[in-house]
Amino acid sequence: MDNIDESSESTKEKDRQEIERLISWLINKLREKGFVVKRREVIEGERVRHIVDILAEANPLPDVNIKIGILIHSNDVKIENIEKYIAWLNELPLDKLVIVTTGEVDVEAYELAKKFNIDIVKFSSKEFSKFKTKTIEKTYEEFYVEPLISMNEAIEILKKEGKSLLARRKKLEACSLTYIPMIMIKGEMAEKHIEEERVTIRNISIVFDGVEGYKVITRGESLALEEDLGSFMDIPEESLIVLRKLSEYGALEISELSGTLDIPKDKLKILINILVAKSLADIYGDLVEVRYTLFAYSLDLEEFVERLNAKIHTSAPKDEENAVVLPIKVNANKLIELIESLNGKVFSLTTIYYPFYVGILVRESGEVEEPLVIDGLRGSTCPSFSMLLSNIEFLDSIRSKARLCPT
């Protein structure tokens, strides 16, 4: 095991009092954002250990742990510094390394750091009050939205929508208020335009359902799932590795990708076809090009709800007698990895529990049909969410709390 260098790089060639002020300021900001913060923490890898000036940890979701190591660099940041920190990041169980410096930053060092998920933040001691780093902004929040439509109104809408179904020996048995978790990710995307030889940086806001991982859009006046793209939980890890390499260059030939990633061409084509089916890549002969159409449609669900003057509560809803709260089933880490594989950065992740009314249809035999679903804010039908709620486990939960509907 390597020896620990007790004289951390953060305390060299700089006034110790100023360094202490800087560290205290950063710790306060991180704690305001919900991080658990430790000073001068020893981080152990498999065979090595290093000291970081600040270790910030957060658990934004069940089974999701974020670890950020922060180093205070008092002199200029050069390429050899970044090369050393790249090794640290590979050796240590950290999600991100952030270098905070009051010195200058070499251009080559900055470009290399970007490629290896290392952020560099430069500011002077006079700028404490202005300093904000996107990597440590708010990480996770939970909200739920009150429905604008009452249960009685929902039952009447469901009866009207189900008239043609009722004529086919089916009836509306019960109705339940059901909250579906929606995961909204906000961040920044660097889009590479190969032909024009330029990069466009733009803000993104994208929503996935928290049950299966479909992209959520608006269709008409209500929410809908983009079913054609399927669940983004279906993308294998190897396809994301291919996507990450494509995003680095914008476009590559299959033979070059195969050699770079050491993946046989036949297997590589299967992985690429998965990306094409999700609108994440295009194939032109032997050339594979990254696509950014996933972010062509931006949805800020919080703004969508606020425009309708619905009441938002800053907590998750309670699974009460008259409402069903569906659990989060998707792996949020995988959604974050998807964004990062497209050369993006995630600034915040928010779960919004959105209200729907679910009508349970049954045949004369007692067999349960696919549920009817209406938007709890708009009152319009949401056919794509019927598919999402056809899971037997969900249907049993919904039926157990549903209000019976008079015939």
Disulfide bonds with the S-S distance in Angstrom:
none
